[in-house]
């Protein structure tokens, strides 16, 4: 993993450039695009993976004066370019210097935390994940993992509708119905040398649980709701995490507070130092 390559490597990376990457489920296109835009501005996000855009990406891009790609549901301060693969897009952070980014919104069912709350055992919950979410992620695992292994800075944002094994640990069983769960999507990303940027900065889920589901729908939260961290900014390759924050409603659950908050999810914004790569002559401009 990048953070294990030693101080010299980190110092070399610090001579690179910063990039703020955000994941944001805006809740069915949101009832307030103005508030969504304000949240992005306040978070100072350079690149945003949007989920549940519902046709609102062009309007958001206009408000922010950002580039956008509807196929990947990505907004960017920097020009975007198509890759040869649907799983990711290039972000031109400097002239002819790029990073790669994918964005996902995995199926909302099965939802493991609800199933475990309702009595399903951990092994069955993992089997459900293998059957649905792991299949959704299969091609992304392959392509994004290849890029990261070649030293390309790669980001994967999304509403994964699945927690992380870094949260459902033995030490944190008391927060998760008395069980630890090896959630397979987060494990596979870790095996591919992708880093969960929030846990890069705050490793202890007991101290910083950082639930992103749910901020509630207009303040209404079910009595048996399961609060969990399911919105992630992953990084691989030549990217070092230097900060990460939860963005949401004003109060104790958010590092950056916006009122009123426009979504039922909280967002996450992470800051990286990256070493972009040159792909001049190999990228096709996104028109």
Secondary structure as UniProt FT lines:
FT   HELIX           2..4
FT   HELIX           7..13
FT   TURN            14..15
FT   STRAND          17..25
FT   TURN            28..29
FT   HELIX           33..43
FT   STRAND          47..51
FT   TURN            54..55
FT   HELIX           57..64
FT   STRAND          67..69
FT   TURN            70..73
FT   STRAND          74..76
FT   STRAND          79..82
FT   TURN            86..87
FT   STRAND          89..94
FT   TURN            95..96
FT   STRAND          97..105
FT   HELIX           112..117
FT   TURN            118..119
FT   HELIX           122..131
FT   HELIX           133..149
FT   TURN            150..151
FT   STRAND          154..159
FT   TURN            165..167
FT   TURN            171..172
FT   HELIX           173..175
FT   TURN            176..178
FT   HELIX           184..191
FT   TURN            192..193
FT   STRAND          195..196
FT   HELIX           197..201
FT   TURN            205..207
FT   TURN            218..219
FT   TURN            223..224
FT   STRAND          231..236
FT   STRAND          239..249
FT   TURN            252..253
FT   STRAND          256..258
FT   STRAND          267..274
FT   STRAND          277..278
FT   TURN            280..282
FT   STRAND          284..285
//
